């Protein structure tokens, strides 16, 4: 069976990114395959909850994490809500489902020293790739943008004269971010190196490979992981940790939570509050050192 009406709905109405839609479709196809193997039925529109529960049991037995299982079930739930909306079904089989319990993952940000080591102490080559890589790291840390947002940046999104960057976030929501002087200077250097490329195929996009095509997410991950592997012993080294570091360091310096929320492009304050645990720890240190009664 085809999921095209649903994926078209996610793309055109919900404004989900192609990568997100691909993940939804993969989850639906996985459940469809299970349904075919266990119940000899590949139409998942009319399943009941016990069939879904059997799938959950199989996923648990296959050592799939509760977090991943919850994501898969969330994909199913979105699909059945769509079928309800268009009148294909009358009851969502997941109406009474409760998500599996998950432990909260604590994302450990890079320290200011680790970031300064990469940006100030490492020798970035004065080549296209060297300047590009430094700009990528600087943009992540100075703006807190997501990896997909960085990949999708276009030349027209940069306003050097006003020191701003236009970012297209989730669900096509735009936000305007300020750029600090050091980043502006790196942008100017990068644009010169970019113009010197012999071939440019994807002319509208800001970040390119040395072959002149639009940069891709796995390359961005490798760049971040490569540089920070030399400066940090933390297990996870990614653009998301740089985003996390951006938010945490701002809050540590007293930034307003609502302001950080707007910079990150969060739709709710609750999403931003996950970054406050580190700032609370920092506040406790300051409190312990400075409160007059704590002697």
C-alpha positions in Angstrom: 0.0 0.0 0.0 1.1 3.6 -0.7 1.6 6.2 2.0 1.9 9.0 -0.6 -1.3 10.9 0.5 0.1 11.0 4.1 3.6 12.0 3.1 2.1 14.7 0.8 0.1 15.9 3.8 3.3 16.1 6.0 5.2 18.0 3.3 2.5 20.4 2.0 0.4 21.0 5.1 2.6 20.3 8.1 5.7 21.6 6.4 7.9 18.8 7.6 11.4 18.4 6.2 12.1 15.7 3.7 14.3 13.9 6.3 11.5 13.9 8.8 9.1 12.6 6.3 11.5 9.8 5.3 11.7 8.8 9.0 7.9 8.7 9.2 7.6 6.5 6.1 10.3 4.2 7.3 8.4 3.6 10.6 5.2 2.9 8.7 6.8 0.5 6.3 8.4 -1.3 9.3 5.0 -1.8 10.9 3.5 -2.8 7.6 6.2 -5.5 7.2 5.5 -6.8 10.7 1.8 -6.9 10.0 2.3 -8.8 6.8 4.6 -11.4 8.5 2.5 -11.9 11.6 -1.1 -11.4 10.4 -0.7 -11.9 6.6 -2.1 -8.4 6.1 -0.3 -5.4 4.6 -3.1 -2.9 5.0 -2.3 -1.1 8.3 -5.3 1.3 8.0 -7.7 -1.0 9.8 -5.5 -2.6 12.5 -6.5 -2.8 16.1 -4.4 -2.0 19.2 -3.5 -5.6 20.0 -1.7 -5.8 16.7 0.3 -2.7 17.5 1.0 -4.0 21.0 2.5 -7.2 19.5 4.8 -5.0 17.4 5.9 -3.1 20.5 6.6 -6.4 22.2 8.7 -7.6 19.3 10.6 -4.3 19.2 11.3 -4.6 23.0 12.5 -8.2 22.5 14.8 -7.0 19.7 16.5 -4.7 22.2 15.1 -1.5 20.6 15.3 1.4 23.1 12.1 2.7 24.6 12.9 6.1 23.1 13.1 4.7 19.6 9.9 2.7 20.1 8.1 5.8 21.3 9.2 7.6 18.1 7.9 4.8 15.9 4.6 4.7 17.7 4.4 8.5 17.4 4.8 8.1 13.6 1.9 5.6 13.6 -0.2 7.9 15.8 0.3 10.8 13.4 -0.7 8.5 10.5 -3.9 7.4 12.2 -4.8 11.0 13.1 -4.4 11.8 9.4 -6.7 8.9 8.4 -9.3 10.2 10.9 -9.0 13.7 9.5 -9.7 12.6 5.9 -12.4 10.2 7.0 -10.7 6.9 6.1 -11.1 5.5 9.7 -13.5 6.4 12.5 -11.3 5.3 15.5 -7.6 5.8 16.2 -6.3 2.5 17.5 -3.7 4.4 19.6 -6.1 6.7 21.4 -5.5 5.0 24.8 -1.8 4.1 24.2 0.7 5.3 26.8 4.3 5.9 25.8 6.9 3.7 27.3 9.0 5.2 30.1 12.3 6.6 29.1 15.3 7.9 31.1 16.1 11.5 30.5 19.3 11.9 28.5 21.6 14.6 29.9 23.3 16.3 27.0 26.8 17.5 28.3 27.8 20.7 26.5 31.3 21.5 25.5 33.1 23.8 28.0 34.0 27.3 27.0 37.7 26.1 27.2 37.0 23.3 24.8 35.4 25.6 22.3 38.1 28.2 22.7 40.7 25.6 22.1 39.1 24.6 18.8 38.5 28.2 17.5 41.6 29.9 18.9 44.3 27.3 19.3 43.8 25.1 16.3 45.4 26.0 13.0 42.7 26.2 10.3 44.2 26.1 6.9 43.9 29.3 4.8 42.1 27.2 2.1 38.5 26.9 1.1 37.9 23.9 3.3 39.8 25.4 6.3 37.9 28.7 6.3 34.6 26.9 5.6 35.1 24.5 8.5 35.9 27.3 10.9 32.9 29.3 9.8 30.7 26.2 10.3 31.9 25.8 13.9 31.6 29.5 14.6 28.0 29.7 13.3 26.9 26.7 15.3 28.3 28.2 18.5 27.4 31.8 17.9 23.8 31.3 16.7 22.7 27.8 18.0 21.3 26.8 14.6 20.4 23.2 13.8 22.5 21.1 11.4 19.7 21.0 8.8 19.3 24.7 9.1 22.9 25.3 8.4 22.9 23.0 5.4 19.9 24.8 3.9 21.4 28.3 4.3 21.5 30.4 1.1 23.7 33.3 0.2 20.8 35.7 0.3 20.2 34.7 4.0 23.3 36.6 5.1 23.1 40.4 5.6 26.7 41.4 6.3 25.8 45.1 6.5 23.3 44.5 9.2 25.1 41.6 10.8 22.1 39.3 10.7 21.4 35.8 9.4 17.9 34.6 8.3 17.2 31.0 9.2 14.4 28.8 8.0 13.5 26.6 10.9 11.0 23.8 11.5 7.7 24.1 9.7 9.1 26.9 7.5 9.2 29.3 10.4 11.8 32.1 9.8 13.9 33.8 12.4 16.5 36.5 12.2 19.7 36.0 14.2 22.4 38.5 15.1 26.0 37.8 14.0 29.0 38.8 16.1 31.9 40.7 14.5 34.3 37.7 14.5 31.8 35.6 12.6 31.2 38.4 10.0 34.9 38.5 9.4 35.1 34.8 8.8 32.1 35.0 6.5 33.9 37.6 4.4 36.9 35.4 4.1 34.8 32.4 3.2 32.9 34.2 0.5 36.2 35.1 -1.2 37.4 31.5 -1.0 34.0 30.3 -2.3 34.3 32.6 -5.4 37.7 31.1 -6.2 36.2 27.6 -6.6 36.6 26.4 -10.2 33.1 24.9 -10.5 30.0 25.9 -8.5 26.9 23.8 -9.2 24.7 24.8 -6.3 25.2 28.6 -6.6 22.4 29.6 -4.3 23.6 27.8 -1.2 26.1 29.2 1.3 28.0 26.1 2.2 29.5 24.0 -0.5 31.9 21.1 -0.8 35.2 21.7 -2.6 33.5 20.2 -5.7 31.0 23.1 -5.7 27.9 21.2 -4.6 25.7 21.8 -1.6 27.2 20.6 1.6 25.4 17.6 3.2 24.6 16.7 6.8 27.0 13.7 7.3 29.9 15.9 6.1 29.0 18.6 8.6 28.9 15.9 11.4 32.3 14.7 10.4 33.8 18.2 10.5 32.5 18.8 14.0 33.5 15.4 15.3 37.0 15.7 13.8 37.9 19.0 15.3 36.3 18.4 18.7 37.8 14.9 19.0 41.1 16.7 19.4 39.9 19.1 22.1 37.3 17.1 24.1 37.0 13.7 25.7 33.2 13.8 25.7 31.5 10.8 24.1 29.2 12.8 21.9 30.6 15.4 19.7 28.1 16.9 17.2 26.5 20.0 16.0 23.7 19.4 18.5 26.1 19.5 21.3 27.4 22.9 20.0 23.8 24.1 19.9 23.4 22.9 23.5 26.6 24.6 24.4 25.4 27.9 22.9 22.2 27.8 24.9 23.9 26.7 28.2 26.7 29.3 28.0 24.2 32.1 27.3 22.1 31.1 30.3 25.2 30.8 32.5 26.0 34.4 31.6 22.5 35.5 32.7 20.6 35.5 29.4 16.8 35.6 29.6 15.2 32.2 28.9 12.6 33.7 26.5 15.4 35.3 24.5 17.3 32.0 24.2 14.0 30.4 23.2 13.6 32.8 20.3 17.3 32.4 19.2 16.9 28.6 19.2 13.6 28.7 17.3 11.7 26.7 19.9 7.9 26.8 19.7 7.5 26.5 23.5 9.5 27.5 26.6 9.4 23.9 27.8 11.7 22.9 25.0 14.3 25.5 26.1 14.1 24.6 29.8 16.1 21.4 29.2 19.1 23.6 28.8 18.7 25.2 32.3 20.1 22.3 34.4 23.7 23.3 33.6 23.1 27.0 34.3 21.5 26.0 37.7 24.7 24.1 38.5 26.7 27.1 37.6 24.5 29.3 39.7 24.9 27.0 42.7 28.7 27.4 42.4 28.4 31.2 42.3 25.9 31.1 45.2 28.2 29.0 47.3 31.1 31.3 46.8 29.4 34.6 47.2 26.5 34.4 49.6 27.4 36.2 52.9 25.8 33.5 55.1 27.7 30.7 53.4 30.9 31.0 55.3 
